[in-house]
Amino acid sequence: MNRTRRLAALALLAAPALAVGPALAAHASTLEAPAAAKCNVEVDSAGKYHLWGEQFPAGTTVTYSGSASGSVPTDTSGRFDVGGLSGSTYVVKTADGKTTVHCTQVMH
């Protein structure tokens, strides 16, 4: 008799979890993935290149390399901006190495 009661109690505990599982899975599939980091290179009026990026991890440092190289911090929104560069070919990497982005040259 005790065994029957234990099985009934277990069934009452397990049923809500089984019912919620598919609902959570359906909800999770509708969530948007985080936006991918991107960077662009533009020529300014003085003929120098301007490198900027967005959607990188906020408050970290990114390194850029290519026609010139260096590092720059991202702001609280995950953006960075570097001006006065030479050349238009750049790759930007996060300090942890998890994100590498080849920058696109933008023509105006």
N, C-alpha and C positions, 0 to 999 in steps of 0.2 A: 504494500500500500504506500509506503513512504517513497518507493521508487517511482510510482505513478505520479505522485504529487511533485516530486523533484523534476520529472520530465515535463509536466504541465507548466511548472514555474519557468523552466528553461525555455520552453516554447514561447511563453509570454514575453520573456526578455529578448529573445532572438528575433521574433517577428518584426518589431519596429525597425531594427537594424537592417534586416533584409529588405524591407520596404523602402527605406531611405536611401540605400546604396544606389539604385538606378536613378533616382531623382537627383542625387548629387552628381553623378556621372553626366547626366544630361545637362545640368547647369554648368558644369566645368567646361564642357565642349563649346559653350557659347561665350566664354570669356575671351577677351582679346589678348593676344600675346603682346609682350612689351615691344615697343617700337625699336627698330634696329638703329644703331648708331650710324651716323653719316657725316661726311666732311666734304667741303667744296673749296676750290681754289679760284680766285678771281683776280684780274689785273686791275690795279687802281689807276688813277689819273696820272700818277708819276711814273708809270711803267713797272712798278714793283708788284709783287704778288701778295695776296691777302688769303690766308688759310683760316677757315673757321669750321667748327663742328658742333653737332648737337646730339642729344640723347645718349651721351656717354655717362658712365657712373658719376654721380654728383660728388663734388668735393675731393676728387682724386687728381692724380697727375697723368697726363698723356704725353707720350713722346712722338715726335714727328721726324721723319727721315725722308730723304730724297734729294732734291736740288739743294736743300739746306737741312740742318737738323737741330733739334733742341727739345725742350720739354716745357710744358705749360700746365697750370692747374685748371681744372674745370670749375665752374661756378656751382651754386646750389641747384641749378636746373640742368646740369650736365653739359653746359656749353663752354666753348673756348674760342679764342680769337687771337690770331697772330698776324701782324702786318709787317711790311717792309722786307719781304722775302725775295730771294732770287729763284727763278724757275717755277715750273708749274706741276711737277710730278712729286706727289707726297703719299706716304703711308703713315697712318696714325695707329698707335698701339696703346692700350691701357697698361698701367704699371704691373698688373697681375698677369698680363699676357693672354687674357681670355678673349679680348676683342682686338681684331686687326681690321682696319678699313682702308681701302685704296680710294683716295680722294678723287673727285670728279672735277674737271675744269669747267667752270661756268663762263659762257661768253655772253656779253651784253651788247 
